[in-house]
């Protein structure tokens, strides 16, 4: 399928760098792919709306499904395509 090789400019990769199952804390890293005029990242966690973000941040996972959406913004205020990472978190019983 040709779409398997489609390469987006100004795309954001979301990488889970670290996750602590006991505390439910996670460290997320954002990586810009081929950004011509990168300005900053925007992140939406669990549908709370987009906010400006650094490329590395920590978050507290809620029990169940967690959705992290990210995109980059260029110096011309153009927003790159949305990328999404879905995590399921189940705290330990003991």
C-alpha positions as CSV (number, residue, x, y, z in Angstrom):
1,X,0.0,0.0,0.0
2,X,1.5,3.3,-1.1
3,X,0.2,5.1,2.0
4,X,2.5,3.0,4.2
5,X,5.4,5.0,2.8
6,X,3.7,8.5,3.1
7,X,6.1,10.8,4.8
8,X,4.7,13.9,6.6
9,X,6.6,17.1,7.0
10,X,6.2,18.7,10.5
11,X,5.0,15.5,12.1
12,X,5.5,14.8,15.8
13,X,6.5,11.4,17.2
14,X,5.3,10.6,20.7
15,X,7.6,8.3,22.6
16,X,7.0,6.8,26.1
17,X,10.4,7.1,27.7
18,X,9.6,5.8,31.2
19,X,6.5,4.5,33.1
20,X,6.3,3.7,36.8
21,X,3.5,1.1,37.2
22,X,3.4,1.6,41.0
23,X,2.9,5.4,41.0
24,X,1.2,5.7,37.5
25,X,3.8,8.4,36.5
26,X,5.0,8.5,32.9
27,X,7.7,10.5,31.1
28,X,6.9,11.4,27.5
29,X,9.3,12.6,24.8
30,X,8.1,14.5,21.7
31,X,10.3,14.4,18.6
32,X,9.8,16.7,15.6
33,X,10.1,15.0,12.1
34,X,11.6,17.2,9.5
35,X,10.5,20.6,10.9
36,X,11.3,23.4,8.5
37,X,10.4,26.2,10.9
38,X,9.7,24.6,14.3
39,X,8.3,26.9,17.0
40,X,6.8,24.7,19.8
41,X,4.7,21.6,20.6
42,X,1.0,21.5,21.6
43,X,-0.3,18.6,23.7
44,X,-3.8,17.4,24.5
45,X,-4.0,14.9,27.4
46,X,-7.2,13.0,27.8
47,X,-9.3,15.5,25.8
48,X,-8.6,18.5,28.1
49,X,-7.6,20.7,25.1
50,X,-4.3,21.6,23.6
51,X,-1.7,23.4,25.6
52,X,1.9,24.5,24.8
53,X,4.4,21.9,25.9
54,X,8.1,21.2,26.2
55,X,9.6,18.2,24.3
56,X,9.9,16.2,27.5
57,X,7.2,16.1,30.2
58,X,5.9,13.9,33.0
59,X,2.2,13.1,33.6
60,X,0.2,11.1,36.0
61,X,-1.8,8.4,34.3
62,X,-5.4,7.8,35.2
63,X,-6.8,4.3,35.7
64,X,-8.0,3.0,32.3
65,X,-7.3,4.5,28.9
66,X,-5.1,7.6,28.6
67,X,-4.9,9.5,25.3
68,X,-1.9,11.8,24.5
69,X,-2.2,13.8,21.3
70,X,0.5,16.1,20.1
71,X,1.4,18.3,17.2
72,X,4.0,20.9,16.4
73,X,3.5,24.5,15.5
74,X,5.7,26.4,13.0
75,X,7.0,29.9,13.2
76,X,4.2,30.7,10.7
77,X,1.6,29.3,13.2
78,X,0.9,26.4,10.9
79,X,-0.1,23.3,12.9
80,X,1.4,19.9,11.9
81,X,-0.7,16.7,11.8
82,X,-2.0,15.3,15.0
83,X,-0.3,12.3,16.4
84,X,-1.9,10.1,19.2
85,X,-0.5,7.6,21.7
86,X,-3.1,5.5,23.7
87,X,-2.0,3.9,26.9
88,X,-3.9,1.6,29.2
89,X,-3.0,1.9,32.9
90,X,-4.1,-0.5,35.6
91,X,-2.7,0.3,39.1
92,X,-1.3,-2.7,41.1
93,X,-3.6,-4.3,43.6
94,X,-1.1,-4.4,46.4
